[in-house]
């Protein structure tokens, strides 16, 4: 059985070591890397034996419609038995921490949904350490599924490529597909949008500010980052620093 992980990225040197470590069980990790990337991402990817770079054309602006079109093409050409399409801050895992390869080997259907938790740094947690397994370094977050990100963070992002899925921007939904059969298997996950204050400020303000295309702005893709301030990010961390342990 071949498992491929597919992700789009731009200047993700801070998260890449954790991402690559978490998905090291995969046979192949394809990084659709924005050609404007100018940090250490390339070197980090090249050091990982399963990881490969597929360069993404860039106009200097983020256009999620074009990005998802590129990812849909890559997914449709994949020869994997299962393909996991995730963002750089999404660490998925089977229920009860079952072995991912064994879980996928036995899974029914051809579309598996994941439900990642929104993870925040707890006040008792140490700084992130890239030499240690990623998942258990951040285990706390928002337990309420009826408000905030949790209400929309259910993704059909583990698929059999043979069905030729066509995701919409954000890959929360996909175009009608008569071949799609939803699996009874569901993956949990950790959405690492807020696991480190400095990383969050860099990713959501320094790195992202002024990179959104006019089409993104009009459609609202990535809208949570359009006008966010450092003060708002810090306030969000303060509000969640004593969140319960989720797994």
PyMOL commands that set and color helices and strands:
alter all, ss='L'
color gray80, all
select helices_A, chain A and resi 13-22+41-46+64-76+95-97+100-106+135-137+148-151+161-163+197-206+214-219+223-225+230-240
alter helices_A, ss='H'
color red, helices_A
select strands_A, chain A and resi 3-9+28-34+51-56+82-85+90-94+111-120+141-142+155-159+182-194
alter strands_A, ss='S'
color yellow, strands_A
deselect
rebuild
show_as cartoon
